[in-house]
């Protein structure tokens, strides 16, 4: 067996059915968003199945929290990769993602069949619930990612950029990229201070593992290496020469697609390539979790007329009521496209495109993670990026979520009630969304 094969396959046969079955059960039952998903994963794969130990799991979570893309899905991909190589990664992703993707695609097809539902009470309720969900996400992320004056200032700068620069002057998508870059630069030069380095590293570690079962700040590189058992352990395979070669190839593919798809879209004008480009860039540039994809996708789809305002917000609300990753919102949007591929084909293209960067980055970065996590400038820059995405989500909370979702005093009251239910009474998001839809149907 050559080194490349050894890098991606376990020493003994591992039935893909084991990986697929485990993640399918999670995909059907994992309500509660990314943080809850990490808790479910730990319970399933650390406590019950013993695929890895707490130290190894904490390292994997820390890596995925620092990468752009859907963190919980990337952790799932990493678990599948460790367990059964590249086929395991694919099986984990498909099984965890498919249930919610199917539900949201069916919801999109139902909306399309019923035509214009802009004044439907249940739809107004879903849009009001989206205001509450996004406001809760901004509040939660701000507590974790902007706990001090410097990081709060970075978030405020990003929010200001988004709100004051009109789309007629600079496309919103470019402003978002500029805000992310600004956050990284400010983090690099402003958050890397000798007298605060210990505090910053502690905060970064806390943000990297937002669950109570594992203290990732206590995991050192030497401890992680010591956790590997023998030359055939998952860690040795992932860090092997073949895995590093595959990782470099994956990173090259990631960058080539990120830079090449916009050029190819401009050169050909092909609607399918445009769809792939939109969702690939969204998946490649999102830091901070599923909620942050909202402003990126809205800027690309709503102003261009590819998806209507009401449809966009209704789908986002519905995405809170299904299990699995929030990024399956892409399936709803792909199925709802007004031009180019739509329906089931559009849903499939959008879903693959938005998750592809996540898979490429997991395969690309995992072999080099021990070196990267010890490089302080990378940690400082990513801390600044995470602060900036709080500002991006805050701007999206105002426009389009609040502007489009609050259309009357009654919808404002419903949004406030949903916000209090979710943040103070800890009602699950899916329950809040369904309740808001029912109340909207009855009262609005």
C-alpha positions as CSV (number, residue, x, y, z in Angstrom):
1,X,0.0,0.0,0.0
2,X,1.5,3.4,-0.9
3,X,1.6,6.4,1.4
4,X,-1.3,8.2,-0.3
5,X,-3.6,5.3,0.3
6,X,-2.4,4.9,3.9
7,X,-3.1,8.5,4.5
8,X,-6.8,8.2,3.8
9,X,-7.7,4.7,4.8
10,X,-7.7,3.1,8.3
11,X,-5.5,0.1,9.0
12,X,-8.5,-2.2,9.2
13,X,-11.8,-2.3,7.3
14,X,-14.3,0.1,8.7
15,X,-17.8,-0.4,7.2
16,X,-19.1,2.9,5.8
17,X,-22.5,1.8,7.1
18,X,-21.2,2.5,10.6
19,X,-20.3,6.0,9.7
20,X,-23.4,6.6,7.7
21,X,-25.7,5.2,10.2
22,X,-24.3,7.1,13.1
23,X,-24.5,10.4,11.3
24,X,-27.9,9.7,9.8
25,X,-29.3,9.4,13.3
26,X,-27.7,12.7,14.3
27,X,-29.0,14.3,11.1
28,X,-32.6,13.3,12.0
29,X,-32.4,14.4,15.7
30,X,-29.8,17.1,16.1
31,X,-31.9,20.2,16.8
32,X,-30.4,23.3,18.5
33,X,-27.8,24.7,16.1
34,X,-24.0,24.2,15.8
35,X,-23.1,24.4,19.6
36,X,-25.7,21.7,20.3
37,X,-24.4,19.6,17.4
38,X,-20.9,19.6,19.0
39,X,-22.4,18.3,22.2
40,X,-24.3,15.5,20.3
41,X,-21.1,14.6,18.5
42,X,-19.1,14.3,21.7
43,X,-21.8,12.2,23.3
44,X,-22.0,9.9,20.3
45,X,-18.3,9.5,19.2
46,X,-16.3,10.2,22.4
47,X,-18.5,8.9,25.2
48,X,-20.4,6.0,23.5
49,X,-18.5,4.9,20.4
50,X,-15.0,5.8,21.6
51,X,-13.8,6.8,18.1
52,X,-11.5,9.3,19.8
53,X,-10.9,10.8,23.2
54,X,-11.7,14.2,24.7
55,X,-8.3,15.7,23.8
56,X,-8.5,14.7,20.2
57,X,-12.0,15.9,19.9
58,X,-11.1,19.3,21.5
59,X,-8.3,19.7,18.9
60,X,-10.7,18.9,16.0
61,X,-13.3,21.3,17.3
62,X,-10.6,24.1,17.7
63,X,-9.5,23.6,14.2
64,X,-13.0,23.7,12.7
65,X,-13.9,26.8,14.7
66,X,-11.0,28.6,13.2
67,X,-11.8,27.7,9.6
68,X,-14.4,29.4,7.4
69,X,-17.5,27.4,6.8
70,X,-20.0,25.4,8.9
71,X,-18.1,24.4,12.0
72,X,-20.3,21.5,13.2
73,X,-20.4,20.0,9.7
74,X,-16.6,20.3,9.4
75,X,-16.2,18.5,12.7
76,X,-18.5,15.8,11.3
77,X,-16.4,15.6,8.2
78,X,-13.2,15.4,10.3
79,X,-14.7,12.6,12.3
80,X,-15.6,10.7,9.2
81,X,-12.2,11.3,7.7
82,X,-10.5,10.0,10.8
83,X,-12.7,6.9,10.9
84,X,-12.9,5.8,7.3
85,X,-10.8,8.1,5.1
86,X,-12.3,10.2,2.3
87,X,-15.2,7.8,1.8
88,X,-16.0,8.3,5.5
89,X,-15.9,12.1,5.2
90,X,-18.4,11.8,2.3
91,X,-20.6,9.4,4.2
92,X,-20.7,11.6,7.3
93,X,-21.5,14.7,5.4
94,X,-24.3,13.1,3.3
95,X,-25.9,11.4,6.2
96,X,-25.8,14.4,8.5
97,X,-27.0,16.9,5.8
98,X,-29.5,15.0,3.8
99,X,-32.5,15.0,6.2
100,X,-32.8,18.8,6.6
101,X,-31.8,19.4,2.9
102,X,-34.8,17.2,1.8
103,X,-37.2,19.0,4.1
104,X,-36.1,22.5,3.1
105,X,-36.2,21.5,-0.6
106,X,-39.8,20.3,-0.2
107,X,-40.7,23.5,1.6
108,X,-39.3,25.5,-1.3
109,X,-41.2,23.5,-3.8
110,X,-44.4,24.0,-1.8
111,X,-43.9,27.7,-1.7
112,X,-43.4,27.8,-5.4
113,X,-46.6,25.7,-6.0
114,X,-48.7,28.1,-4.0
115,X,-47.4,31.2,-5.7
116,X,-47.3,34.7,-4.0
117,X,-47.6,34.2,-0.3
118,X,-46.3,37.6,0.8
119,X,-49.3,38.5,2.9
120,X,-49.9,35.0,4.3
121,X,-50.1,35.2,8.1
122,X,-48.0,32.1,8.7
123,X,-45.3,33.5,6.4
124,X,-45.3,36.8,8.3
125,X,-44.9,34.8,11.5
126,X,-41.8,33.0,10.1
127,X,-40.3,36.3,9.1
128,X,-40.8,37.7,12.5
129,X,-39.2,34.5,14.0
130,X,-36.2,35.1,11.8
131,X,-35.7,38.5,13.4
132,X,-35.7,36.9,16.8
133,X,-33.4,34.1,15.8
134,X,-30.8,36.4,14.2
135,X,-31.0,38.9,17.1
136,X,-30.3,36.0,19.5
137,X,-27.4,34.8,17.4
138,X,-25.9,38.4,17.4
139,X,-26.3,38.5,21.2
140,X,-24.7,35.1,21.7
141,X,-21.9,35.6,19.3
142,X,-21.1,39.1,20.7
143,X,-20.7,37.7,24.2
144,X,-18.2,35.1,23.0
145,X,-16.4,36.8,20.2
146,X,-16.4,40.5,21.2
147,X,-16.0,40.4,25.0
148,X,-13.7,43.4,25.2
149,X,-13.4,47.0,23.8
150,X,-11.0,46.1,21.0
151,X,-12.9,43.3,19.5
152,X,-16.2,45.2,20.0
153,X,-14.7,48.1,18.1
154,X,-13.7,45.7,15.2
155,X,-17.3,44.5,15.1
156,X,-18.6,48.1,15.1
157,X,-16.2,49.0,12.2
158,X,-17.5,46.0,10.1
159,X,-21.1,46.9,10.8
160,X,-20.5,50.5,9.9
161,X,-18.9,49.6,6.6
162,X,-21.9,47.4,5.7
163,X,-24.5,50.0,6.5
164,X,-22.9,53.2,5.2
165,X,-21.5,52.1,1.8
166,X,-24.4,51.8,-0.7
167,X,-24.6,48.9,-3.0
168,X,-24.8,51.4,-5.9
169,X,-21.2,52.5,-5.1
170,X,-19.6,49.1,-4.2
171,X,-21.3,45.7,-4.4
172,X,-22.3,44.5,-1.0
173,X,-20.4,41.2,-1.5
174,X,-17.2,43.1,-1.9
175,X,-17.9,45.2,1.1
176,X,-18.3,42.1,3.1
177,X,-15.0,40.7,2.0
178,X,-13.4,44.0,2.8
179,X,-14.9,43.9,6.3
180,X,-13.5,40.4,6.9
181,X,-10.1,41.4,5.7
182,X,-10.1,44.5,7.8
183,X,-11.0,42.4,10.8
184,X,-8.1,40.1,10.2
185,X,-5.6,43.0,9.8
186,X,-6.8,44.7,12.9
187,X,-6.6,41.5,14.8
188,X,-3.1,40.9,13.6
189,X,-1.8,44.4,14.6
190,X,-4.2,45.2,17.5
191,X,-4.9,42.0,19.4
192,X,-1.4,40.6,19.5
193,X,-0.1,42.5,22.5
194,X,2.5,41.0,24.9
195,X,0.7,42.2,28.0
196,X,-2.6,40.7,26.8
197,X,-1.4,37.6,24.9
198,X,-2.4,35.2,27.6
199,X,-5.9,36.7,27.9
200,X,-6.4,36.7,24.1
201,X,-5.2,33.1,23.8
202,X,-7.6,32.1,26.6
203,X,-10.5,33.9,25.0
204,X,-9.7,32.3,21.6
205,X,-9.6,28.8,23.2
206,X,-12.9,29.5,24.9
207,X,-14.4,30.6,21.6
208,X,-13.0,27.5,19.9
209,X,-14.8,25.1,22.1
210,X,-18.2,26.5,23.1
211,X,-19.3,23.4,25.0
212,X,-18.7,22.5,28.6
213,X,-17.6,18.9,28.2
214,X,-14.1,19.6,26.9
215,X,-11.6,22.2,28.0
216,X,-9.7,22.7,24.8
217,X,-7.5,25.4,26.4
218,X,-5.8,22.6,28.4
219,X,-4.8,20.6,25.3
220,X,-1.3,21.2,24.1
221,X,0.4,20.0,21.0
222,X,2.5,17.5,22.9
223,X,-0.6,16.1,24.7
224,X,-2.4,15.7,21.4
225,X,0.6,13.9,19.9
226,X,0.8,11.7,23.0
227,X,-2.9,10.8,22.5
228,X,-2.1,9.0,19.3
229,X,-1.7,5.2,19.8
230,X,0.8,3.5,17.6
231,X,1.8,4.1,14.0
232,X,-1.7,3.2,12.6
233,X,-3.6,5.6,14.7
234,X,-5.9,8.2,13.0
235,X,-3.5,11.0,13.9
236,X,-0.5,9.3,12.3
237,X,-2.4,8.7,9.1
238,X,-3.7,12.2,9.0
239,X,-0.3,13.7,9.5
240,X,1.5,11.3,7.1
241,X,3.4,12.5,4.0
242,X,0.6,11.2,1.8
243,X,-2.0,13.2,3.8
244,X,0.1,16.3,3.6
245,X,0.3,16.0,-0.2
246,X,-3.4,15.5,-0.4
247,X,-3.9,18.4,1.9
248,X,-1.8,20.7,-0.4
249,X,-3.8,19.6,-3.4
250,X,-7.0,20.3,-1.6
251,X,-5.9,23.8,-0.6
252,X,-4.8,24.5,-4.2
253,X,-8.2,23.3,-5.4
254,X,-9.9,25.5,-2.8
255,X,-8.1,28.6,-3.9
256,X,-8.4,27.8,-7.6
257,X,-12.2,27.5,-7.4
258,X,-12.5,30.6,-5.2
259,X,-10.6,32.7,-7.7
260,X,-11.6,30.9,-10.9
261,X,-15.4,30.6,-10.6
262,X,-16.1,34.4,-10.7
263,X,-13.9,34.7,-13.8
264,X,-15.5,31.8,-15.4
265,X,-19.0,33.2,-14.6
266,X,-18.1,36.5,-16.1
267,X,-16.6,34.9,-19.2
268,X,-19.4,32.5,-20.0
269,X,-22.5,34.0,-18.4
270,X,-23.7,30.5,-17.7
271,X,-26.5,30.3,-15.1
272,X,-25.3,27.0,-13.6
273,X,-21.7,28.3,-13.2
274,X,-23.1,31.5,-11.6
275,X,-25.1,29.4,-9.1
276,X,-22.0,27.3,-8.2
277,X,-19.9,30.5,-7.8
278,X,-22.4,32.2,-5.5
279,X,-22.7,29.4,-3.1
280,X,-19.1,28.3,-3.2
281,X,-18.0,31.8,-2.3
282,X,-20.5,32.0,0.5
283,X,-19.2,28.7,1.9
284,X,-15.6,29.8,1.5
285,X,-15.9,33.2,3.2
286,X,-18.2,32.6,6.1
287,X,-16.5,32.8,9.5
288,X,-18.6,32.3,12.7
289,X,-21.2,29.6,11.8
290,X,-24.4,29.2,9.9
291,X,-26.1,32.4,10.8
292,X,-23.3,34.5,9.3
293,X,-24.1,33.0,5.8
294,X,-27.3,35.1,5.8
295,X,-25.8,38.4,4.8
296,X,-23.5,36.9,2.2
297,X,-26.3,35.0,0.4
298,X,-28.8,37.8,0.8
299,X,-26.4,40.2,-1.0
300,X,-25.9,37.8,-3.9
301,X,-29.4,36.6,-4.4
302,X,-32.0,39.2,-3.3
303,X,-30.8,42.4,-5.0
304,X,-30.3,40.5,-8.2
305,X,-33.8,39.1,-8.1
306,X,-32.7,35.5,-8.1
307,X,-34.7,34.9,-4.9
308,X,-37.4,37.2,-3.5
309,X,-37.2,39.0,-0.1
310,X,-40.2,37.2,1.3
311,X,-39.1,33.8,0.1
312,X,-35.6,34.3,1.4
313,X,-36.7,35.2,4.9
314,X,-39.4,32.5,5.0
315,X,-36.8,29.9,4.1
316,X,-34.4,31.2,6.7
317,X,-37.1,30.9,9.3
318,X,-37.9,27.4,8.2
319,X,-34.3,26.4,8.4
320,X,-34.4,27.0,12.2
321,X,-37.2,24.4,12.5
322,X,-35.4,21.4,11.0
323,X,-32.5,19.3,12.5
324,X,-29.0,19.3,11.1
325,X,-26.8,22.1,9.8
326,X,-28.1,25.6,9.0
327,X,-26.1,25.6,5.8
328,X,-28.8,23.4,4.3
329,X,-30.6,26.7,3.8
330,X,-28.7,26.6,0.5
331,X,-30.9,23.7,-0.7
332,X,-34.0,25.9,-0.1
333,X,-32.5,28.8,-2.0
334,X,-31.3,26.7,-4.9
335,X,-34.7,25.2,-5.3
336,X,-36.3,28.7,-5.1
337,X,-34.1,30.3,-7.9
338,X,-36.1,32.4,-10.3
339,X,-33.7,31.9,-13.2
340,X,-31.3,29.2,-14.1
341,X,-31.3,25.8,-12.3
342,X,-34.0,25.5,-9.7
343,X,-36.2,22.9,-8.1
344,X,-34.4,19.7,-7.1
345,X,-31.5,20.3,-9.5
346,X,-30.9,23.8,-8.2
347,X,-31.1,22.5,-4.6
348,X,-28.5,19.8,-5.2
349,X,-26.1,22.2,-7.0
350,X,-26.4,24.9,-4.3
351,X,-26.0,22.3,-1.5
352,X,-22.8,20.8,-3.0
353,X,-21.3,24.1,-3.8
354,X,-21.7,25.7,-0.3
355,X,-20.3,22.6,1.5
356,X,-17.4,21.9,-0.9
357,X,-15.1,24.5,0.6
358,X,-15.6,23.0,4.0
359,X,-14.6,19.6,2.8
360,X,-11.5,20.9,1.0
361,X,-10.4,22.9,4.0
362,X,-10.8,20.0,6.4
363,X,-8.7,17.7,4.2
364,X,-6.3,20.5,3.4
365,X,-5.6,21.9,6.9
366,X,-5.9,18.9,9.2
367,X,-2.5,17.5,8.4
368,X,-0.9,20.9,9.3
369,X,-3.0,21.8,12.3
370,X,-0.5,21.2,15.0
371,X,1.9,23.8,13.4
372,X,-0.8,26.3,12.6
373,X,-2.4,26.4,16.0
374,X,1.0,27.3,17.6
375,X,1.5,30.3,15.2
376,X,0.4,33.3,17.2
377,X,-0.2,35.7,14.2
378,X,-2.7,33.3,12.7
379,X,-4.6,33.1,16.0
380,X,-4.6,36.9,16.4
381,X,-5.9,37.5,12.8
382,X,-8.6,34.9,13.1
383,X,-9.7,36.5,16.4
384,X,-10.1,39.7,14.5
385,X,-12.0,38.0,11.7
386,X,-14.4,36.4,14.2
387,X,-15.1,39.9,15.7
388,X,-15.8,41.3,12.3
389,X,-18.4,38.7,11.5
390,X,-20.4,39.8,14.5
391,X,-20.6,43.2,12.8
392,X,-21.6,41.6,9.5
393,X,-24.4,39.7,11.2
394,X,-25.5,42.8,13.1
395,X,-25.8,44.7,9.9
396,X,-27.8,41.8,8.4
397,X,-30.1,41.9,11.4
398,X,-31.1,45.5,10.5
399,X,-31.2,45.0,6.7
400,X,-32.7,42.8,5.4
401,X,-34.0,40.8,8.4
402,X,-35.6,43.6,10.5
403,X,-36.5,45.8,7.5
404,X,-38.3,43.0,5.7
405,X,-39.5,41.0,8.7
406,X,-41.1,43.8,10.8
407,X,-44.0,45.2,8.8
408,X,-46.4,46.1,11.6
409,X,-46.7,46.5,15.3
410,X,-48.1,43.0,15.5
411,X,-45.1,41.5,13.8
412,X,-42.8,43.5,16.1
413,X,-44.6,42.1,19.1
414,X,-44.4,38.6,17.8
415,X,-40.6,39.0,17.1
416,X,-40.0,40.3,20.7
417,X,-42.0,37.5,22.2
418,X,-40.0,34.9,20.1
419,X,-36.7,36.6,21.1
420,X,-37.6,36.5,24.8
421,X,-38.7,32.9,24.5
422,X,-35.5,31.8,22.9
423,X,-33.0,33.9,24.9
424,X,-34.5,34.1,28.3
425,X,-36.7,31.0,28.6
426,X,-34.3,28.9,26.4
427,X,-37.1,27.6,24.2
428,X,-35.5,25.7,21.3
429,X,-35.3,27.6,18.0
430,X,-37.3,25.1,16.1
431,X,-40.2,25.3,18.6
432,X,-40.1,29.1,18.5
433,X,-40.2,29.2,14.7
434,X,-43.1,26.7,14.5
435,X,-45.0,28.6,17.3
436,X,-44.4,32.0,15.5
437,X,-45.8,30.5,12.3
438,X,-48.9,29.2,14.0
439,X,-49.5,32.5,15.8
440,X,-49.0,34.4,12.5
441,X,-51.5,32.1,10.8
442,X,-54.1,32.7,13.6
443,X,-53.5,36.4,14.2
444,X,-51.9,38.2,11.3
